[in-house]
């Protein structure tokens, strides 16, 4: 049984629209090129051409997994409050069209990642792989902030689809995601070390500095452990004098020899 995760990553808004004053600087940098994912760009006329391809992927996803449309919609219905809450702005779609959009977009992504993982068997027949420029544009669009689905939805549907498959026969959805976005992972971060909210969040994780480059809190704490308090200094015979002409407290205290 696939249940809704209870961790804090799906309890708060995590998918936002880019502020207009930022978007105005360079519109193209924040606008999907060829495919809409999620509600913010759903139905835009210039992105309609990809809807037919997404429906084809949905059909392939359902046929390949044995899932029914009703079963997927029923599961998404259970998750609907949490899905909607991930978006920082209210989505003006009724339940059925909203969940249908989520399912089509999620199935498209899952099917795409599965095919990419097994690209040798798809490179001669998949519409995206036959047009490398289109595949590049799709990959570009999938990491845009306004073009996101909550990761738990993708992962949950993938688990639902693979519930009857022997563990180990297929990689996890997170592993599929890492494979698809491998070129954006310059530090070669491993999938078992991260938790993500959506693909833009994953991109952020990829570009965070490695842990060894961050200040070691333990070293800072060790230094502080060896500093003496004012009381300890006085007890040791050190005389402290306050200089009232200085406004900075730390600068106004000096030791008198």
C-alpha positions in Angstrom: 0.0 0.0 0.0 1.3 3.4 -0.9 0.6 6.0 1.7 1.1 9.7 1.8 4.5 10.6 3.4 4.2 12.4 6.7 7.5 14.3 6.7 7.6 18.1 6.9 8.7 18.4 3.2 5.1 18.1 2.0 3.4 20.1 4.8 4.5 23.5 3.6 4.5 25.6 0.4 7.5 24.6 -1.7 6.6 25.5 -5.3 6.4 29.2 -6.0 5.9 31.7 -8.9 8.8 33.9 -9.7 8.2 37.5 -8.5 7.2 39.7 -11.4 10.0 42.2 -10.7 12.5 39.4 -11.1 10.7 37.8 -14.1 10.6 41.2 -15.9 14.5 41.3 -16.0 14.6 38.2 -18.3 11.3 36.6 -19.0 12.7 33.6 -21.0 14.8 32.6 -18.0 11.7 31.7 -16.0 9.3 30.5 -18.7 9.1 26.9 -19.9 10.2 26.4 -23.5 8.1 23.5 -24.7 6.3 21.7 -21.9 4.1 22.7 -18.9 4.3 20.7 -15.7 1.9 21.5 -12.9 -0.7 24.3 -12.7 1.2 27.5 -13.2 1.6 27.2 -17.0 -1.1 24.7 -17.6 -3.2 25.4 -20.7 -0.8 28.0 -22.3 -1.4 28.0 -26.0 2.2 27.9 -27.0 2.8 24.7 -24.9 -0.3 22.8 -26.2 1.6 20.8 -28.8 3.3 18.8 -26.0 0.0 17.7 -24.5 -0.6 15.1 -27.2 2.8 13.6 -26.4 2.1 13.6 -22.7 -1.1 11.7 -23.3 0.8 9.1 -25.3 3.2 8.7 -22.4 0.3 8.3 -20.0 -1.2 5.6 -22.1 2.2 3.8 -22.2 2.6 4.2 -18.5 -0.8 2.7 -17.7 -0.3 -0.2 -20.2 3.2 -0.9 -19.0 2.3 -0.9 -15.3 -1.1 -2.5 -15.5 -2.6 0.4 -13.5 -6.0 1.8 -14.3 -6.9 5.4 -14.7 -9.4 5.1 -11.9 -6.8 3.6 -9.4 -4.4 6.4 -10.1 -7.1 9.1 -9.8 -8.3 7.5 -6.5 -4.8 7.6 -5.0 -4.3 11.2 -6.1 -7.6 12.1 -4.6 -6.3 10.9 -1.2 -3.3 13.2 -1.7 -5.0 16.2 -3.1 -5.0 18.5 0.0 -1.2 17.9 0.4 -0.6 18.4 -3.3 -2.5 21.7 -3.4 -0.7 22.9 -0.2 2.7 22.5 -1.9 1.8 25.4 -4.3 2.3 28.8 -2.8 -0.7 30.2 -4.8 -4.2 28.8 -4.9 -4.8 26.7 -8.0 -8.2 27.7 -9.6 -9.1 24.3 -10.9 -11.8 21.9 -9.6 -10.7 18.6 -8.2 -11.2 16.4 -11.3 -9.4 18.6 -13.8 -6.7 19.4 -11.2 -6.0 15.7 -10.5 -6.2 14.8 -14.2 -3.5 17.4 -14.9 -1.3 16.1 -12.1 -1.7 12.5 -13.4 -0.9 13.3 -17.0 2.2 15.3 -16.0 3.4 12.8 -13.4 3.0 9.9 -15.8 4.9 11.8 -18.5 7.8 12.3 -16.2 7.9 8.8 -14.8 7.6 7.2 -18.2 10.3 9.6 -19.6 12.7 8.7 -16.8 12.1 5.0 -17.3 12.8 5.3 -21.0 15.9 7.4 -20.4 17.2 4.8 -18.0 16.7 2.2 -20.8 17.6 4.5 -23.6 19.2 1.9 -25.8 15.8 0.3 -26.4 14.0 3.6 -27.0 16.5 5.8 -28.9 15.1 4.8 -32.3 11.4 5.1 -31.4 10.8 7.6 -28.7 9.7 11.0 -30.1 11.9 12.9 -27.7 15.1 10.9 -28.3 14.6 11.2 -32.1 14.8 15.0 -31.6 17.7 15.8 -29.3 16.9 19.6 -29.3 13.4 18.8 -28.0 14.8 16.4 -25.4 17.2 19.2 -24.2 14.3 21.7 -24.0 12.2 19.3 -21.9 15.1 18.6 -19.5 15.5 22.4 -19.2 11.8 22.9 -18.4 11.7 20.1 -15.8 14.0 22.0 -13.4 12.2 25.4 -13.6 10.7 26.6 -10.4 7.2 27.3 -11.8 7.1 24.0 -13.6 7.1 21.5 -10.7 5.2 18.6 -9.2 5.8 17.6 -5.6 8.4 14.9 -5.6 6.2 12.7 -3.2 3.6 12.5 -6.0 6.0 11.2 -8.5 7.6 8.8 -6.1 4.2 7.6 -4.8 2.8 6.9 -8.2 6.0 5.1 -9.1 5.8 2.9 -6.0 2.1 2.2 -6.8 3.1 1.2 -10.4 6.0 -1.1 -9.2 4.3 -2.6 -6.1 4.3 -6.1 -7.6 7.8 -5.9 -9.0 10.5 -7.8 -7.1 12.7 -5.3 -5.1 16.0 -4.8 -7.0 14.6 -5.4 -10.4 14.1 -1.7 -10.9 15.9 1.3 -9.4 14.1 3.6 -7.1 12.5 6.7 -8.6 15.1 8.8 -6.9 17.8 6.8 -8.7 16.0 7.2 -12.0 15.9 11.0 -11.3 19.6 11.1 -10.5 20.3 9.2 -13.8 18.2 11.7 -15.8 19.8 14.7 -14.3 23.3 13.3 -14.0 24.8 16.1 -16.1 23.6 18.6 -13.5 25.3 16.8 -10.7 28.9 17.9 -10.9 29.8 16.8 -7.4 28.5 13.3 -8.1 26.3 13.4 -5.0 24.7 10.0 -4.2 21.0 9.6 -4.2 21.0 7.9 -0.8 22.2 11.0 0.9 19.5 13.5 -0.1 15.8 14.2 0.3 14.1 16.5 -2.2 10.8 18.4 -2.5 10.9 18.7 -6.3 13.4 18.9 -9.2 14.3 22.6 -8.6 15.1 21.7 -5.0 17.3 18.8 -6.3 19.2 21.2 -8.5 19.9 23.3 -5.4 21.2 20.2 -3.6 23.5 19.4 -6.6 25.1 22.9 -6.3 25.4 23.2 -2.6 29.1 23.2 -1.5 30.3 19.8 -0.2 30.1 19.2 3.5 33.9 19.2 3.9 34.0 22.8 2.6 31.6 24.1 5.2 32.9 25.5 8.5 33.3 22.7 11.0 31.0 23.5 13.9 33.0 21.1 16.1 36.2 23.1 15.6 34.4 26.4 16.5 33.0 24.8 19.6 36.4 23.5 20.6 37.8 27.0 20.4 34.9 28.4 22.4 35.5 25.7 25.0 39.0 27.1 25.7 37.9 30.7 26.1 37.6 31.9 29.7 34.6 33.8 31.1 35.0 37.2 32.7 34.4 35.7 36.1 37.1 33.1 35.6 39.5 35.8 34.5 38.8 37.8 37.7 39.1 34.8 39.9 42.5 34.2 38.3 43.7 37.6 39.3 43.1 39.5 36.1 41.8 43.1 36.6 39.3 44.3 34.1 38.7 48.0 33.4 35.8 49.5 31.6 36.5 52.4 29.2 33.3 54.5 29.1 34.5 56.5 26.1 33.9 53.5 23.8 30.3 52.5 22.8 31.2 48.9 21.9 30.9 46.7 25.0 33.5 44.2 23.8 35.9 47.1 23.0 35.4 48.9 26.3 36.7 46.1 28.5 40.5 45.9 28.8 42.8 43.9 31.0 45.0 45.9 33.4 48.5 44.4 33.9 
